């Protein structure tokens, strides 16, 4: 039963993540917090592996479909996210060691996530009335990518919602273009985190028994979501994006309250 539940979480989250550029981790990690089956560090690793699998499939599908990818934006963001992914994992390990309690770490992660999601939701709902920037240049994109990588790795969410909103605002691109850039950034951030783990603690210390099932779900979700993204109108992608933000915000608030009074 547990494996079926985690498979459904993976395929549902990564379908939405691939379609909207959120990555899926933003749904997977809070839901795993709700289930409380694993410790914080293990949940982060499982979420990372799942999101990585989705990203590979989604990008591959986008390339096969000959989706236009703005590499001048995407590549520097991706490179920056590698550094950010390393810093985010270091920050998470530091806080886990400092607080020494999974409940407190979960509260910190969900508070930060909730605030970021609320800001993203408000921006996406009002972006038509907010004048975007037209930033360019490799140094700027490297810095933005680094910030996104830190958020992605520290929160264990892939970082998609933040990626999409920030890319739209800073580069004045459409949601679909931001989605492609976001998925590429997510992929490189997860690679950075996985390499960091491999070179430090290794994977043997984590209970990754559900990871294969979730990877299968992520592969299916990445493919399905990429198809939806290609076929859906811009407005539909926007609506799906905003709906998921409200869901994630509600889950984050629930996790905060339960861990504070639990």
PyMOL commands that set and color helices and strands:
alter all, ss='L'
color gray80, all
select helices_A, chain A and resi 2-20+25-35+40-64+71-99+102-129+138-155+160-171+175-199+211-231+234-261
alter helices_A, ss='H'
color red, helices_A
deselect
rebuild
show_as cartoon
